[in-house]
Amino acid sequence: MTRLLPLFEAELADPDNFELYEAVEELVQPTNWEPVLAEAMRVLASSGLRRFWHQAMCVVFWSSHGEVRIPPGGDALDCVARLYLCLERDPGLDENLVWSIAHQLKGVGYLSAWNPLLDREVVMRMAVMRMAQ
């Protein structure tokens, strides 16, 4: 986890002048989204990196621009569970951002009645993630 963290630090240090989106796009250009997404998901899995969770969520959101990308090392519902677990642990995070990612990963519309926190599979995955930390 070395490519995103310096960018996240720079954005936190100077949010008015540092363009995180552009910096992330530069990371993606020589490779592809997969390693960047994998790193963002590792940040979201680490309580010690909580201060970067919002930025990591933004990376996941940006990666789905134009097409839904499933983060490596899991499936769509793993990602949804991880996002909602982060939201549970830090209620100050942007719930709308989490929903904007989750509904795309699930393949339902933005105004869908689907509630990830009532989805048995998501709830079970969140429970497993809680026990692992």
N, C-alpha and C positions, 0 to 999 in steps of 0.2 A: 504494500500500500504506500507507494511513494509518489505516484503521479498526480493523484487528485488532492491529497492533503495539502501540499504547498499552495495549490490554487484556492482551496477552501480557506486557508489561513490568510491569503492575500485579500480575498473577498471580505472576510470579517474585519480585517485591518482597515480597509478603505472601500466600503460598500458603494460609495457615491462615484468612485472613479474606476474601480476594477470591474471589468465585464466578464463574469464567470462563464456565461454562455459561450462567448467567443473563445475563451481559453480552453474550454472543454471541446469545442468544435475542432480546435487545432490539435488536440490530443487524438481525436478520432480520425482525422484525415489520413495520417500515415498507416493506420492499422484499420480498425473498425470499432464498432460499439461494444463488442463482447468483452474485451479486457477492462474497458472503462466501466461498463455496467457491473461486472464482477467486483471491481474495487468499490463501487458505490454500495453494493449489497453488503460487502464486508464492513464498511463503515456503519451501515444501519444495524448490523449484528453486534456491534461493539458498544456497550454502555459507556466505556471510557472515551468514546468519540462522539458522545451525545451532542456536543456543541456544533458538530458538522452535519447532524442529521437532516436539517432543512436543505442544505446544499446537496447532499447525497440524493434526497428525494427529487430535487430539481433535475439532477442528472438523469434519474430514472424516467422522469416525465419527458425531458427533452429527447431521450433516446427513442421514444415512441412517436415522435413527430413523423407523420406519413405512414408509419406501419407500427404494429404492436410488436415489441421485442420482449421476449421472455428472458429475464436475467439468467446467466449460466448457473449451473449447479442446483437447479430447482425447476419448479414449474410456476405457472401463473398464480396459483393459490398460495404457494410458498411466499411469493413476493407480496401478495395482498396481506397475508398473515403477518409478515415482517413489518410492513408499513403500519398496520393497525396496532401492532405491539409497540412500535415506537411512539405512536400517537397516544396509546394508553400510558406509557411511561413519561411522556412529556406532552401534556395537554396544550402547551403553548405552540405546538407545531400547527401547521396550516391544514385543517381537516379537509378543506376544499381541494387542496393539492393532492392529498392522499386519495380522496374519492375520484379525482380526475384520472389518476393512474389506475386505481382499482377497477373502475367500471370498464376501462379499455381492456385490461388484462382478462376480465371475466367475459368480455364480449357483449355487454349489455349497454343500453343507452344511458346517457348522463342523467336522465330523469327517471331511470328505472326504479322500481320498488325494491330491488334486491338490496339486502342489508348484509354486508360481510360479517357483521357481529352476530347475526342470527343464522349464518350459514354454518352448518355442522362441521364441514370439512375445514373451513377457515378457523373456527373456534378450536378444533382439535389440534391443528397445526400451531396455533398460538400457544396452546397449553404445552406442547412439546418444546417449543422455543423457550418458554418461561423456565421449564425444568432444566434446560441445557445451560442456562446462565447462572 
